[in-house]
Amino acid sequence: MLTAKVTSKGQITIPKEVRDKLGIQPGESLGFEREGGVFYIKKTLKKSPFDKWVGRLKARRGHKTDEIIDDLRGR
């Protein structure tokens, strides 16, 4: 079992083997999920500012880009 020591500020150093396995890079976030009496650590995915736009143009599939832009601009 891999272990880590908790500092007085509640911080830990994640063992290199775990960081490598999860692909954790400096500055990335981790999530903690509780299931029963066990906590699981998961790498969180970064959300792109463009995620809110995904799927917005599905209804316009097959149209030319210029037509879509003109329509969106109200021309």
C-alpha positions as CSV (number, residue, x, y, z in Angstrom):
1,M,0.0,0.0,0.0
2,L,1.3,3.5,-0.9
3,T,1.1,6.1,1.9
4,A,1.4,9.9,2.2
5,K,2.0,12.0,5.3
6,V,-0.5,14.8,6.1
7,T,1.1,18.2,7.0
8,S,-0.2,20.6,9.6
9,K,-2.0,22.4,6.8
10,G,-3.8,19.3,5.6
11,Q,-1.6,18.9,2.6
12,I,-0.2,15.7,1.2
13,T,2.3,14.8,-1.5
14,I,0.8,12.3,-3.9
15,P,3.2,9.4,-4.6
16,K,4.8,9.6,-8.0
17,E,3.4,6.1,-8.9
18,V,-0.1,7.4,-8.3
19,R,0.5,10.7,-10.2
20,D,1.9,8.8,-13.2
21,K,-1.0,6.3,-13.2
22,L,-3.7,9.0,-13.1
23,G,-1.7,11.4,-15.4
24,I,-1.8,14.2,-12.8
25,Q,0.2,17.3,-13.7
26,P,1.0,20.3,-11.4
27,G,-1.9,22.7,-11.1
28,E,-4.6,20.1,-12.0
29,S,-7.5,19.4,-9.7
30,L,-8.6,16.2,-8.0
31,G,-12.0,15.2,-6.9
32,F,-13.0,13.2,-3.8
33,E,-16.0,10.9,-3.8
34,R,-17.4,9.1,-0.8
35,E,-18.9,5.7,-1.2
36,G,-19.9,4.1,2.1
37,G,-16.9,4.5,4.4
38,V,-14.4,4.8,1.5
39,F,-13.2,7.9,-0.3
40,Y,-12.0,7.7,-3.9
41,I,-9.7,10.2,-5.5
42,K,-10.4,11.0,-9.1
43,K,-8.7,13.3,-11.6
44,T,-11.2,16.0,-12.6
45,L,-11.6,17.0,-16.2
46,K,-11.1,20.6,-17.1
47,K,-14.1,22.3,-18.7
48,S,-13.5,24.3,-21.8
49,P,-15.2,27.7,-22.1
50,F,-16.5,26.4,-25.4
51,D,-18.3,23.4,-23.8
52,K,-21.5,25.5,-23.5
53,W,-21.6,25.8,-27.3
54,V,-21.3,22.0,-28.1
55,G,-24.3,20.8,-30.2
56,R,-25.7,24.3,-30.8
57,L,-25.3,24.0,-34.6
58,K,-26.7,20.4,-35.0
59,A,-29.9,21.7,-36.6
60,R,-27.8,23.6,-39.2
61,R,-25.8,20.6,-40.3
62,G,-25.2,20.6,-44.1
63,H,-25.6,24.4,-44.4
64,K,-22.7,26.5,-45.6
65,T,-20.7,28.4,-43.0
66,D,-21.5,31.8,-44.5
67,E,-25.2,31.0,-44.4
68,I,-25.1,30.0,-40.8
69,I,-23.1,33.2,-39.8
70,D,-25.5,35.4,-41.8
71,D,-28.5,33.7,-40.1
72,L,-27.0,34.1,-36.6
73,R,-26.3,37.7,-37.3
74,G,-29.9,38.3,-38.5
75,R,-29.1,39.1,-42.1
